[in-house]
Amino acid sequence: LYWSIHPTLGPEGKLIIGMVWEKSLLNQVEVGDQIISVGEKSLEKFDFCDLLLNPILGSKTQAEMKVRRKSGEVVTVKIQKKKY
C-alpha cells in the first residue's frame, strides 16, 4: 500500500511532493509543491529525525494535506493509502 502523494526533502530543507501516484490529484498539485501540513500537524518547520521516528500518519489510511503550490496558492487535498 502506498500514499497518494510521496514526499521528499527539497533543496531548501522543506518537505515537498516528490511523486503523485493518484492521477486525480495531478490537476491540484505537482512535484515540487511544498507540503505545509498533514492533518493538524504543521510541516513548515520540522525536525527530519522526529518525522522518521514518529510517523505523522501512523496507521491511518486517509488524511488531508495542505500544499503550497509553486504559485503561492494553498490548496487542501485528500490523500489515501491504497494499492497503486
MOPAC internal coordinates of N, CA, C and O (Angstrom, degrees):
PM7 1SCF
backbone

  N    0.0000 0     0.00 0     0.00 0    0    0    0
  C    1.4530 1     0.00 0     0.00 0    1    0    0
  C    1.5236 1   109.67 1     0.00 0    2    1    0
  O    1.2310 1   121.01 1   -37.63 1    3    2    1
  N    1.3148 1   115.67 1   142.37 1    3    2    1
  C    1.4514 1   121.65 1  -178.69 1    5    3    2
  C    1.5191 1   110.07 1  -133.53 1    6    5    3
  O    1.2310 1   120.75 1   -27.21 1    7    6    5
  N    1.3428 1   116.17 1   152.79 1    7    6    5
  C    1.4592 1   120.45 1   173.63 1    9    7    6
  C    1.5201 1   109.33 1   -77.52 1   10    9    7
  O    1.2310 1   120.26 1   -28.49 1   11   10    9
  N    1.3303 1   117.11 1   151.51 1   11   10    9
  C    1.4729 1   123.10 1  -178.37 1   13   11   10
  C    1.5219 1   112.40 1   -58.16 1   14   13   11
  O    1.2310 1   121.17 1   149.39 1   15   14   13
  N    1.3339 1   115.36 1   -30.61 1   15   14   13
  C    1.4597 1   121.67 1  -179.22 1   17   15   14
  C    1.5205 1   108.06 1  -126.42 1   18   17   15
  O    1.2310 1   120.58 1   -48.08 1   19   18   17
  N    1.3236 1   116.51 1   131.92 1   19   18   17
  C    1.4608 1   121.13 1   178.56 1   21   19   18
  C    1.5305 1   108.07 1  -104.54 1   22   21   19
  O    1.2310 1   119.99 1   -58.75 1   23   22   21
  N    1.3343 1   117.62 1   121.25 1   23   22   21
  C    1.4701 1   119.95 1  -179.92 1   25   23   22
  C    1.5176 1   111.83 1   -83.34 1   26   25   23
  O    1.2310 1   121.43 1   -17.82 1   27   26   25
  N    1.3238 1   114.88 1   162.18 1   27   26   25
  C    1.4581 1   121.90 1   172.80 1   29   27   26
  C    1.5210 1   107.54 1  -149.80 1   30   29   27
  O    1.2310 1   120.25 1   -13.80 1   31   30   29
  N    1.2973 1   117.13 1   166.20 1   31   30   29
  C    1.4520 1   121.78 1   178.70 1   33   31   30
  C    1.5199 1   108.52 1   -88.75 1   34   33   31
  O    1.2310 1   121.12 1   -55.33 1   35   34   33
  N    1.3337 1   115.46 1   124.67 1   35   34   33
  C    1.4594 1   120.85 1  -178.15 1   37   35   34
  C    1.5169 1   112.37 1   -83.02 1   38   37   35
  O    1.2310 1   120.38 1    -6.02 1   39   38   37
  N    1.3294 1   116.89 1   173.98 1   39   38   37
  C    1.4583 1   121.89 1  -175.54 1   41   39   38
  C    1.5308 1   114.01 1   -63.43 1   42   41   39
  O    1.2310 1   119.55 1   156.21 1   43   42   41
  N    1.3179 1   118.46 1   -23.79 1   43   42   41
  C    1.4665 1   120.96 1  -179.88 1   45   43   42
  C    1.5263 1   111.35 1   -98.49 1   46   45   43
  O    1.2310 1   120.41 1  -166.05 1   47   46   45
  N    1.3396 1   116.82 1    13.95 1   47   46   45
  C    1.4546 1   120.81 1  -179.30 1   49   47   46
  C    1.5122 1   113.88 1    79.27 1   50   49   47
  O    1.2310 1   120.46 1  -165.86 1   51   50   49
  N    1.3270 1   116.73 1    14.14 1   51   50   49
  C    1.4650 1   121.20 1   179.06 1   53   51   50
  C    1.5198 1   109.09 1   -96.61 1   54   53   51
  O    1.2310 1   121.02 1   -27.98 1   55   54   53
  N    1.3158 1   115.66 1   152.02 1   55   54   53
  C    1.4607 1   120.74 1   176.62 1   57   55   54
  C    1.5271 1   108.02 1   -80.92 1   58   57   55
  O    1.2310 1   120.70 1   -57.90 1   59   58   57
  N    1.3182 1   116.27 1   122.10 1   59   58   57
  C    1.4595 1   120.80 1  -177.77 1   61   59   58
  C    1.5339 1   109.85 1  -126.71 1   62   61   59
  O    1.2310 1   121.44 1   -11.46 1   63   62   61
  N    1.3206 1   114.85 1   168.54 1   63   62   61
  C    1.4561 1   120.49 1   176.19 1   65   63   62
  C    1.5201 1   108.33 1   -77.64 1   66   65   63
  O    1.2310 1   121.29 1   -57.11 1   67   66   65
  N    1.3351 1   115.14 1   122.89 1   67   66   65
  C    1.4566 1   120.72 1   179.71 1   69   67   66
  C    1.5173 1   112.41 1   -98.85 1   70   69   67
  O    1.2310 1   120.92 1   152.52 1   71   70   69
  N    1.3514 1   115.84 1   -27.48 1   71   70   69
  C    1.4678 1   121.01 1  -178.59 1   73   71   70
  C    1.5205 1   108.47 1  -157.88 1   74   73   71
  O    1.2310 1   120.62 1   -39.44 1   75   74   73
  N    1.3219 1   116.43 1   140.56 1   75   74   73
  C    1.4668 1   122.05 1   174.85 1   77   75   74
  C    1.5248 1   106.98 1  -114.84 1   78   77   75
  O    1.2310 1   120.98 1   -69.20 1   79   78   77
  N    1.3448 1   115.73 1   110.80 1   79   78   77
  C    1.4642 1   120.59 1  -178.82 1   81   79   78
  C    1.5218 1   111.89 1   -85.46 1   82   81   79
  O    1.2310 1   120.20 1   146.37 1   83   82   81
  N    1.3336 1   117.23 1   -33.63 1   83   82   81
  C    1.4681 1   121.95 1  -176.73 1   85   83   82
  C    1.5201 1   109.36 1   -84.53 1   86   85   83
  O    1.2310 1   120.51 1   -71.02 1   87   86   85
  N    1.3161 1   116.64 1   108.98 1   87   86   85
  C    1.4660 1   121.67 1  -175.24 1   89   87   86
  C    1.5259 1   113.16 1   -58.08 1   90   89   87
  O    1.2310 1   120.10 1   148.57 1   91   90   89
  N    1.3357 1   117.42 1   -31.43 1   91   90   89
  C    1.4712 1   120.09 1  -178.90 1   93   91   90
  C    1.5326 1   111.86 1   -67.68 1   94   93   91
  O    1.2310 1   119.69 1   164.16 1   95   94   93
  N    1.3257 1   118.19 1   -15.84 1   95   94   93
  C    1.4703 1   121.07 1   179.24 1   97   95   94
  C    1.5260 1   112.40 1   -88.45 1   98   97   95
  O    1.2310 1   120.08 1   168.98 1   99   98   97
  N    1.3240 1   117.45 1   -11.02 1   99   98   97
  C    1.4632 1   121.06 1  -175.39 1  101   99   98
  C    1.5250 1   113.75 1   -64.36 1  102  101   99
  O    1.2310 1   119.93 1   160.27 1  103  102  101
  N    1.3302 1   117.74 1   -19.73 1  103  102  101
  C    1.4632 1   119.51 1   176.94 1  105  103  102
  C    1.5307 1   111.30 1   -89.41 1  106  105  103
  O    1.2310 1   120.18 1   177.87 1  107  106  105
  N    1.3559 1   117.27 1    -2.13 1  107  106  105
  C    1.4638 1   121.24 1  -178.91 1  109  107  106
  C    1.5230 1   112.90 1  -111.87 1  110  109  107
  O    1.2310 1   120.33 1   144.85 1  111  110  109
  N    1.3365 1   116.97 1   -35.15 1  111  110  109
  C    1.4633 1   121.61 1  -178.35 1  113  111  110
  C    1.5231 1   109.25 1  -139.70 1  114  113  111
  O    1.2310 1   121.18 1   -13.45 1  115  114  113
  N    1.3379 1   115.35 1   166.55 1  115  114  113
  C    1.4585 1   118.82 1   177.43 1  117  115  114
  C    1.5241 1   109.88 1  -148.29 1  118  117  115
  O    1.2310 1   121.18 1   -15.86 1  119  118  117
  N    1.3026 1   115.35 1   164.14 1  119  118  117
  C    1.4591 1   121.92 1   178.69 1  121  119  118
  C    1.5307 1   108.79 1   -54.69 1  122  121  119
  O    1.2310 1   120.91 1   -47.20 1  123  122  121
  N    1.3323 1   115.86 1   132.80 1  123  122  121
  C    1.4588 1   121.02 1   179.22 1  125  123  122
  C    1.5147 1   113.93 1   100.60 1  126  125  123
  O    1.2310 1   119.54 1   163.30 1  127  126  125
  N    1.3443 1   118.49 1   -16.70 1  127  126  125
  C    1.4635 1   120.85 1   176.00 1  129  127  126
  C    1.5188 1   108.59 1   -67.16 1  130  129  127
  O    1.2310 1   120.41 1   -33.36 1  131  130  129
  N    1.3411 1   116.82 1   146.64 1  131  130  129
  C    1.4646 1   121.58 1  -176.76 1  133  131  130
  C    1.5269 1   111.53 1   -84.94 1  134  133  131
  O    1.2310 1   120.23 1   -48.06 1  135  134  133
  N    1.3200 1   117.17 1   131.94 1  135  134  133
  C    1.4610 1   122.69 1   174.37 1  137  135  134
  C    1.5215 1   106.51 1   -85.68 1  138  137  135
  O    1.2310 1   120.14 1   -63.73 1  139  138  137
  N    1.3488 1   117.34 1   116.27 1  139  138  137
  C    1.4690 1   119.24 1  -176.79 1  141  139  138
  C    1.5270 1   113.09 1  -101.71 1  142  141  139
  O    1.2310 1   120.02 1   159.97 1  143  142  141
  N    1.3378 1   117.56 1   -20.03 1  143  142  141
  C    1.4656 1   119.06 1   173.25 1  145  143  142
  C    1.5138 1   110.03 1  -163.91 1  146  145  143
  O    1.2310 1   121.75 1   -23.75 1  147  146  145
  N    1.3323 1   114.26 1   156.25 1  147  146  145
  C    1.4567 1   122.26 1   172.18 1  149  147  146
  C    1.5230 1   105.22 1  -131.03 1  150  149  147
  O    1.2310 1   120.85 1   -59.77 1  151  150  149
  N    1.3278 1   115.99 1   120.23 1  151  150  149
  C    1.4562 1   119.24 1  -173.63 1  153  151  150
  C    1.5208 1   108.59 1    60.98 1  154  153  151
  O    1.2310 1   120.13 1    51.59 1  155  154  153
  N    1.3059 1   117.36 1  -128.41 1  155  154  153
  C    1.4674 1   122.53 1   179.31 1  157  155  154
  C    1.5226 1   112.55 1   -94.06 1  158  157  155
  O    1.2310 1   119.74 1   178.02 1  159  158  157
  N    1.3236 1   118.11 1    -1.98 1  159  158  157
  C    1.4666 1   122.60 1  -175.24 1  161  159  158
  C    1.5250 1   111.25 1   -89.60 1  162  161  159
  O    1.2310 1   120.65 1   -66.46 1  163  162  161
  N    1.3401 1   116.36 1   113.54 1  163  162  161
  C    1.4591 1   121.38 1   176.97 1  165  163  162
  C    1.5221 1   109.75 1   -71.90 1  166  165  163
  O    1.2310 1   120.65 1   -41.25 1  167  166  165
  N    1.3217 1   116.36 1   138.75 1  167  166  165
  C    1.4657 1   121.73 1   179.29 1  169  167  166
  C    1.5293 1   111.73 1  -122.14 1  170  169  167
  O    1.2310 1   120.47 1  -165.33 1  171  170  169
  N    1.3391 1   116.70 1    14.67 1  171  170  169
  C    1.4644 1   118.76 1   178.64 1  173  171  170
  C    1.5251 1   110.18 1   -67.30 1  174  173  171
  O    1.2310 1   120.42 1   143.67 1  175  174  173
  N    1.3363 1   116.80 1   -36.33 1  175  174  173
  C    1.4642 1   122.81 1   172.69 1  177  175  174
  C    1.5162 1   105.44 1  -130.40 1  178  177  175
  O    1.2310 1   120.33 1   -55.12 1  179  178  177
  N    1.3198 1   116.97 1   124.88 1  179  178  177
  C    1.4540 1   119.84 1  -176.01 1  181  179  178
  C    1.5235 1   110.14 1  -151.20 1  182  181  179
  O    1.2310 1   121.42 1   -17.48 1  183  182  181
  N    1.3024 1   114.90 1   162.52 1  183  182  181
  C    1.4533 1   122.70 1   176.24 1  185  183  182
  C    1.5293 1   106.94 1  -102.36 1  186  185  183
  O    1.2310 1   120.32 1   -65.47 1  187  186  185
  N    1.3235 1   116.99 1   114.53 1  187  186  185
  C    1.4621 1   121.24 1  -174.91 1  189  187  186
  C    1.5299 1   111.67 1   -58.63 1  190  189  187
  O    1.2310 1   120.18 1   138.46 1  191  190  189
  N    1.3293 1   117.26 1   -41.54 1  191  190  189
  C    1.4758 1   120.36 1   179.09 1  193  191  190
  C    1.5203 1   110.75 1   -62.78 1  194  193  191
  O    1.2310 1   120.39 1   140.98 1  195  194  193
  N    1.3452 1   116.85 1   -39.02 1  195  194  193
  C    1.4625 1   120.51 1   178.95 1  197  195  194
  C    1.5358 1   110.27 1   -63.00 1  198  197  195
  O    1.2310 1   120.58 1   141.13 1  199  198  197
  N    1.3411 1   116.49 1   -38.87 1  199  198  197
  C    1.4754 1   119.69 1   178.35 1  201  199  198
  C    1.5224 1   111.09 1   -63.51 1  202  201  199
  O    1.2310 1   120.43 1   141.93 1  203  202  201
  N    1.3184 1   116.78 1   -38.07 1  203  202  201
  C    1.4646 1   119.98 1  -179.97 1  205  203  202
  C    1.5242 1   111.54 1   -69.61 1  206  205  203
  O    1.2310 1   120.56 1   140.76 1  207  206  205
  N    1.3259 1   116.54 1   -39.24 1  207  206  205
  C    1.4603 1   120.75 1  -177.08 1  209  207  206
  C    1.5317 1   113.18 1   -81.30 1  210  209  207
  O    1.2310 1   120.45 1   152.56 1  211  210  209
  N    1.3324 1   116.75 1   -27.44 1  211  210  209
  C    1.4663 1   122.00 1  -177.32 1  213  211  210
  C    1.5247 1   110.14 1  -130.05 1  214  213  211
  O    1.2310 1   119.86 1  -101.27 1  215  214  213
  N    1.3251 1   117.88 1    78.73 1  215  214  213
  C    1.4658 1   120.58 1  -178.42 1  217  215  214
  C    1.5322 1   111.90 1   -54.58 1  218  217  215
  O    1.2310 1   120.66 1   -45.92 1  219  218  217
  N    1.3023 1   116.34 1   134.08 1  219  218  217
  C    1.4630 1   122.47 1  -177.15 1  221  219  218
  C    1.5240 1   111.48 1   -64.45 1  222  221  219
  O    1.2310 1   120.61 1   138.51 1  223  222  221
  N    1.3069 1   116.44 1   -41.49 1  223  222  221
  C    1.4621 1   119.79 1  -172.17 1  225  223  222
  C    1.5260 1   113.82 1   -88.29 1  226  225  223
  O    1.2310 1   120.10 1   161.78 1  227  226  225
  N    1.3108 1   117.42 1   -18.22 1  227  226  225
  C    1.4577 1   120.33 1   177.25 1  229  227  226
  C    1.5174 1   112.65 1    48.03 1  230  229  227
  O    1.2310 1   120.07 1    56.38 1  231  230  229
  N    1.3228 1   117.47 1  -123.62 1  231  230  229
  C    1.4640 1   121.74 1  -177.62 1  233  231  230
  C    1.5291 1   113.14 1   -93.84 1  234  233  231
  O    1.2310 1   120.04 1  -172.63 1  235  234  233
  N    1.3400 1   117.54 1     7.37 1  235  234  233
  C    1.4736 1   120.33 1   179.68 1  237  235  234
  C    1.5270 1   110.34 1   -63.69 1  238  237  235
  O    1.2310 1   121.02 1   -24.55 1  239  238  237
  N    1.3210 1   115.65 1   155.45 1  239  238  237
  C    1.4630 1   120.44 1   176.45 1  241  239  238
  C    1.5226 1   112.06 1  -116.23 1  242  241  239
  O    1.2310 1   120.09 1   175.19 1  243  242  241
  N    1.3453 1   117.43 1    -4.81 1  243  242  241
  C    1.4560 1   121.10 1   174.46 1  245  243  242
  C    1.5232 1   109.80 1  -154.35 1  246  245  243
  O    1.2310 1   120.63 1   -24.06 1  247  246  245
  N    1.3241 1   116.41 1   155.94 1  247  246  245
  C    1.4640 1   121.23 1  -177.95 1  249  247  246
  C    1.5248 1   108.90 1  -164.49 1  250  249  247
  O    1.2310 1   121.15 1   -12.04 1  251  250  249
  N    1.3402 1   115.40 1   167.96 1  251  250  249
  C    1.4582 1   120.97 1   173.12 1  253  251  250
  C    1.5224 1   108.50 1  -104.79 1  254  253  251
  O    1.2310 1   121.17 1   -40.28 1  255  254  253
  N    1.3240 1   115.37 1   139.72 1  255  254  253
  C    1.4534 1   121.59 1  -178.67 1  257  255  254
  C    1.5278 1   108.38 1  -126.00 1  258  257  255
  O    1.2310 1   120.83 1   -49.31 1  259  258  257
  N    1.3380 1   116.02 1   130.69 1  259  258  257
  C    1.4640 1   120.21 1   174.33 1  261  259  258
  C    1.5139 1   107.62 1   -96.79 1  262  261  259
  O    1.2310 1   121.44 1   -47.25 1  263  262  261
  N    1.3269 1   114.85 1   132.75 1  263  262  261
  C    1.4613 1   121.73 1  -174.88 1  265  263  262
  C    1.5217 1   109.26 1  -129.03 1  266  265  263
  O    1.2310 1   120.77 1   -45.47 1  267  266  265
  N    1.3403 1   116.14 1   134.53 1  267  266  265
  C    1.4621 1   120.47 1   173.38 1  269  267  266
  C    1.5255 1   106.88 1   -96.44 1  270  269  267
  O    1.2310 1   121.72 1   -67.31 1  271  270  269
  N    1.3273 1   114.31 1   112.69 1  271  270  269
  C    1.4694 1   120.11 1   179.24 1  273  271  270
  C    1.5227 1   109.87 1   -66.71 1  274  273  271
  O    1.2310 1   120.39 1   -16.74 1  275  274  273
  N    1.2972 1   116.86 1   163.26 1  275  274  273
  C    1.4660 1   121.22 1   178.73 1  277  275  274
  C    1.5261 1   110.88 1   -61.28 1  278  277  275
  O    1.2310 1   120.36 1   154.86 1  279  278  277
  N    1.3317 1   116.92 1   -25.14 1  279  278  277
  C    1.4672 1   122.26 1   178.47 1  281  279  278
  C    1.5295 1   111.58 1   -76.02 1  282  281  279
  O    1.2310 1   120.08 1   167.82 1  283  282  281
  N    1.3523 1   117.46 1   -12.18 1  283  282  281
  C    1.4608 1   121.58 1  -177.18 1  285  283  282
  C    1.5172 1   112.96 1   101.52 1  286  285  283
  O    1.2310 1   120.54 1   163.66 1  287  286  285
  N    1.3338 1   116.58 1   -16.34 1  287  286  285
  C    1.4709 1   121.27 1   178.89 1  289  287  286
  C    1.5273 1   109.66 1   -66.34 1  290  289  287
  O    1.2310 1   120.64 1   -42.00 1  291  290  289
  N    1.3369 1   116.39 1   138.00 1  291  290  289
  C    1.4609 1   121.26 1   176.38 1  293  291  290
  C    1.5259 1   108.49 1  -102.80 1  294  293  291
  O    1.2310 1   120.75 1   -53.00 1  295  294  293
  N    1.3313 1   116.18 1   127.00 1  295  294  293
  C    1.4642 1   121.97 1   179.62 1  297  295  294
  C    1.5238 1   109.23 1  -124.77 1  298  297  295
  O    1.2310 1   120.87 1   -26.90 1  299  298  297
  N    1.3147 1   115.94 1   153.10 1  299  298  297
  C    1.4609 1   121.80 1   175.31 1  301  299  298
  C    1.5147 1   107.96 1  -111.84 1  302  301  299
  O    1.2310 1   120.75 1   -52.08 1  303  302  301
  N    1.3254 1   116.17 1   127.92 1  303  302  301
  C    1.4681 1   120.84 1   178.85 1  305  303  302
  C    1.5247 1   108.84 1  -124.38 1  306  305  303
  O    1.2310 1   121.06 1   -29.15 1  307  306  305
  N    1.3072 1   115.57 1   150.85 1  307  306  305
  C    1.4559 1   121.41 1   176.38 1  309  307  306
  C    1.5203 1   107.46 1   -95.20 1  310  309  307
  O    1.2310 1   121.50 1   -52.57 1  311  310  309
  N    1.3264 1   114.73 1   127.43 1  311  310  309
  C    1.4592 1   119.56 1   177.97 1  313  311  310
  C    1.5198 1   108.99 1  -113.60 1  314  313  311
  O    1.2310 1   121.04 1   -24.60 1  315  314  313
  N    1.3167 1   115.62 1   155.40 1  315  314  313
  C    1.4519 1   119.42 1   179.13 1  317  315  314
  C    1.5200 1   110.36 1  -144.59 1  318  317  315
  O    1.2310 1   121.65 1   -20.72 1  319  318  317
  N    1.2989 1   114.45 1   159.28 1  319  318  317
  C    1.4508 1   121.51 1   179.23 1  321  319  318
  C    1.5192 1   107.28 1  -102.21 1  322  321  319
  O    1.2310 1   120.61 1   -58.84 1  323  322  321
  N    1.3392 1   116.45 1   121.16 1  323  322  321
  C    1.4583 1   120.33 1   179.31 1  325  323  322
  C    1.5206 1   109.36 1  -159.79 1  326  325  323
  O    1.2310 1   121.18 1    -4.00 1  327  326  325
  N    1.2981 1   115.35 1   176.00 1  327  326  325
  C    1.4665 1   121.60 1   178.19 1  329  327  326
  C    1.5223 1   108.89 1   -81.39 1  330  329  327
  O    1.2310 1   120.13 1   -52.98 1  331  330  329
  N    1.3272 1   117.35 1   127.02 1  331  330  329
  C    1.4583 1   121.43 1   178.53 1  333  331  330
  C    1.4870 1   111.10 1  -112.17 1  334  333  331
  O    1.2310 1   120.10 1   180.00 1  335  334  333

